[in-house]
């Protein structure tokens, strides 16, 4: 029988309202790439999982979705939190994952391991939720494309030049490729595959 210590942290206080609020925030982040948004509600997340990551998962994951967890995030507390609140499947195969949560920005090999979709169903690619120590607007890589009037600049702390090289390779496959959600604490920024990234 589970003990109190094994009981997952609470999820949304108001599942309908909270989920809708976060869904709007995620849509805003992906439709206005490079802009930084704050989670509209407070969420108690297990250790290692950023508040924004937890919110996105509670909003977007369900029994029909699978999630891949980076090695540092494969903890009993995080896995039980996700399974208990969303019913999602936790997969060890990155190619089959609908979503992936990474503890840090990966290199070229890391991004290439995920599903980039196919010509018939490009929307079935993996969405990568990448955790960072900090997000800063107005500096970092230059972003241009749909949803950006001229340009935005975004700095993802810990993202090396090799990561941005990998993003460029992925986005060059458009309409194939993966989408990115960068999180730091309770903050979130989106980067869809349609965006051009320059140093």
C-alpha positions in Angstrom: 0.0 0.0 0.0 1.5 3.4 -1.0 2.8 5.6 1.9 2.2 9.3 2.2 5.8 9.8 1.0 4.9 8.0 -2.3 1.7 9.9 -2.9 2.1 12.2 -6.0 2.0 15.9 -5.5 -1.4 17.6 -6.2 -2.2 18.6 -9.8 -4.5 21.4 -10.9 -6.8 22.9 -8.3 -9.4 23.7 -11.0 -8.7 21.2 -13.8 -10.8 22.8 -16.5 -9.8 26.5 -15.8 -6.2 25.7 -15.1 -5.7 23.5 -18.1 -7.4 26.1 -20.4 -5.2 28.9 -19.0 -2.0 26.9 -19.6 -3.1 25.8 -23.0 -3.5 29.4 -24.0 -0.1 30.2 -22.7 1.5 27.4 -24.7 -0.3 28.5 -27.9 0.8 32.1 -27.3 4.4 30.9 -26.9 4.4 28.9 -30.1 2.6 31.5 -32.1 5.0 34.3 -30.9 8.3 32.5 -31.0 11.1 33.7 -28.7 8.8 35.7 -26.3 8.9 34.6 -22.7 5.7 33.8 -20.9 5.0 33.1 -17.2 2.8 30.2 -16.2 -0.6 31.6 -15.2 -1.0 29.3 -12.2 1.2 27.9 -9.5 1.9 24.1 -9.6 3.7 22.0 -7.1 6.2 20.0 -9.2 8.3 17.1 -8.0 12.1 17.7 -7.6 13.9 18.0 -10.9 10.8 18.9 -12.9 10.4 22.7 -13.6 7.1 24.3 -12.7 6.5 25.2 -16.3 7.3 21.6 -17.4 4.8 20.2 -14.9 2.1 22.7 -16.1 2.6 21.8 -19.7 2.5 18.1 -19.0 -0.7 18.3 -16.9 -2.3 20.3 -19.7 -1.1 18.4 -22.8 -0.5 14.8 -21.7 -3.2 12.2 -21.5 -3.8 8.4 -21.9 -3.3 8.7 -25.6 0.2 10.3 -25.4 3.6 9.0 -24.6 6.5 10.9 -23.0 10.2 10.2 -23.0 12.2 11.4 -20.0 15.9 12.4 -20.0 18.0 10.2 -17.6 18.2 12.8 -14.8 14.4 13.0 -14.8 13.6 9.3 -14.6 12.8 9.4 -11.0 10.0 7.6 -9.2 8.6 11.0 -8.0 8.4 12.4 -11.6 7.2 9.2 -13.2 4.4 8.7 -10.6 3.4 12.4 -10.8 3.0 12.2 -14.6 1.2 8.8 -14.6 -1.1 9.7 -11.8 -2.2 13.0 -13.1 -2.2 12.4 -16.9 -2.4 8.6 -17.4 0.3 9.0 -20.1 2.7 6.2 -21.2 6.4 6.7 -20.3 8.5 5.3 -23.1 12.2 4.5 -23.4 12.0 4.9 -27.2 12.6 8.6 -28.2 11.4 7.9 -31.7 7.9 6.9 -30.5 7.5 9.8 -28.0 4.8 12.4 -28.5 6.6 14.6 -25.9 10.1 14.5 -24.4 11.4 16.3 -21.3 15.1 17.0 -21.3 17.1 18.2 -18.3 19.4 20.3 -20.7 19.7 21.2 -24.3 20.9 18.2 -26.3 23.4 18.0 -29.1 22.8 17.0 -32.8 22.5 13.3 -32.0 20.0 14.0 -29.2 17.6 15.9 -31.4 17.9 13.5 -34.3 16.8 10.6 -32.1 13.2 12.0 -31.9 10.4 11.7 -34.4 10.4 14.5 -37.0 7.1 13.4 -38.5 6.6 12.2 -42.1 5.2 13.7 -45.3 1.7 12.5 -44.6 1.6 13.4 -40.9 4.2 16.1 -40.1 2.2 17.0 -37.0 3.0 13.7 -35.4 6.5 14.7 -34.5 7.9 14.9 -31.0 7.6 18.1 -29.0 10.7 18.7 -26.9 10.3 20.4 -23.5 13.9 21.5 -22.7 14.6 22.7 -19.1 17.1 25.5 -18.6 18.5 27.5 -15.7 17.4 30.7 -17.3 15.7 32.3 -20.3 16.5 35.9 -21.5 14.9 37.9 -24.3 16.7 40.5 -26.3 20.0 38.5 -26.5 21.1 35.2 -27.8 20.2 33.6 -31.1 18.3 35.6 -33.7 14.8 34.2 -34.6 12.8 35.1 -37.7 9.8 33.7 -39.4 6.0 33.3 -38.9 4.7 35.1 -35.8 7.8 37.4 -35.7 7.4 40.9 -37.2 11.1 41.5 -37.7 13.2 39.5 -35.3 13.4 38.2 -31.7 16.4 37.2 -29.8 16.4 34.5 -27.2 19.1 33.2 -24.9 18.6 29.7 -23.4 21.1 29.3 -20.6 23.2 26.2 -21.1 22.4 25.8 -24.8 25.7 25.4 -26.6 26.3 26.5 -30.2 26.1 22.8 -31.2 22.5 22.7 -30.0 21.5 25.6 -32.1 23.3 24.0 -35.1 21.1 20.9 -34.5 18.0 23.1 -34.3 18.8 24.7 -37.7 19.2 21.2 -39.2 15.9 20.1 -37.7 14.0 23.2 -38.8 15.5 23.0 -42.4 13.3 19.9 -42.8 10.1 22.0 -42.5 7.2 21.0 -42.6 9.0 18.1 -40.8 11.0 18.6 -37.7 10.5 18.8 -34.0 9.0 21.7 -32.0 10.6 23.1 -28.9 9.3 24.5 -25.6 12.0 26.0 -23.4 11.3 26.3 -19.7 13.0 27.8 -16.7 11.2 27.7 -13.4 7.7 29.0 -14.2 8.7 30.7 -17.5 8.2 29.3 -21.0 9.3 30.2 -24.6 8.3 28.4 -27.8 10.2 27.6 -30.9 8.3 25.9 -33.7 10.0 24.2 -36.6 9.0 27.0 -39.0 11.4 29.4 -37.4 14.8 30.4 -38.9 17.5 30.4 -36.2 20.8 32.4 -36.7 23.7 33.0 -34.3 
